Amino acid sequence: AQSVTQPDIHITVSEGASLELRCNYSYGATPYLFWYVQSPGQGLQLLLKYFSGDTLVQGIKGFEAEFKRSQSSFNLRKPSVHWSDAAEYFCAVGAPVNTGTASKLTFGTGTRLQVTL
Amino acid sequence: SQTIHQWPATLVQPVGSPLSLECTVEGTSNPNLYWYRQAAGRGLQLLFYSIGIDQISSEVPQNLSASRPQDRQFILSSKKLLLSDSGFYLCAWSVQRGGSTDTQYFGPGTRLTVL
């Protein structure tokens, strides 16, 4: 069964500083990997996803993530954080499914990002 | 473009009362639909998913049920709410496509408080 670990429950960074949020997954084959962001009281918004190909994936809002198979990681990065990036971030892993079934994602427990001015 | 709606946005219900949360998707046909619950300070727990009308799979035995009376409508229900049913309920949809895992797109959520 697949699993996701986000080891940092809470991270605080200063505005303008760089950011890296960690995600480690467990899955027997090449995984499908996602990062979502959730603002308080809101639904989840997709930041980026990795299915195959280039291991460095660009997303919205200036975020990127790098798939490292040898480390079973898919860390999210941003070179310069803005105050509006304060939110909760979720990493998720999925597996390929057959036609007529639903793809199910396994989510990490999330990392809450606080940005100080 | 596709949009997903959930209502109500917030709900406060007494213990033992019934529940009905609705989710609808626009702009796509025959989507996979999902219900998740997010308890305070915790991740997302998949409750139900559906690949078609009246085709519902339950992930976790609980006090809740789901129905899909129309292609783009997904309903989460309970006959008698428990305190432990409080949480943030999220509906999501994805394209049906075998051989891959498709991106799930989430609705705005419903905040349920059971008192």
Interface residues (C-beta under 8 A of the other chain):
Chain A: Y32 F34 Y36 G41 Q42 G43 L44 Q45 L46 K49 F51 F90 G94 A95 P96 V97 N98 T99 G100 T101 A102 S103 K104 L105 F107 G108 T109 G110
Chain B: Q6 N32 Y34 R42 G43 L44 L46 Y49 S50 I51 S57 E59 L90 A92 S94 Q96 R97 G98 G99 S100 T101 D102 T103 Q104 Y105 F106 G107 P108 G109 R111
